[in-house]
Amino acid sequence: MSPAATLGTVLLAYLPAAITPGPNFVLIAHTAATGTRRAAVAIALGVVAAGGLLAAVAVFGLGGVLARTPWLATALRVACGGYLAWLGVRLWWQARTPGAPVPPPDQDEVVARRGTAFRRGVVSNVTNPKAAAFFGSVLTATLPPTEPTAVRAAAVALIVATSAAWHLSVALLFSSPATQRWYARAEPALNRVVGTVLVVLGVTLASTP
């Protein structure tokens, strides 16, 4: 198979995994609609960075780690489930009345929030079972270790570029003024709906082998 065909196969395998709604999508979209565009972009960049790291680990020979260590896969699943459930509970507690005044943060707080948002995106993707399944099995099967180093490096770059395009698009779309105005009118109810979905998803992930 030519390098172009190999990269095309990698892209076709990755696209459905990237755009299928999951924890990363929910986290970015909710932050964009209820917070700031910068925070949503920071989370998206964290997701992209973690995805690039996982892709690099997978294609350069360590993709079988999860297959050889079932306890690690279980730990990731439980960690992801607990993290999602925690986010859901936080949404319930932080649900606000529409129009409730929120004091503007100072510059130091803004910088701190960006760092926290970036770390949240990294944690969300690293502990995401869907990402672990793709990078640990699908990608390594699609891109065997016999491929030249240049092709594997190009595959990682392609995954990072595709992930950035998708997740940043989600951040920008949901942080548009029209979306934020609509979300603000229904924020308390939607926070509780999204929180419930995250708790259910988290408990299901943590308890399902």
Salt bridges, closest charged atoms under 4 A:
GLU109 OE2 - ARG113 NH2 2.58
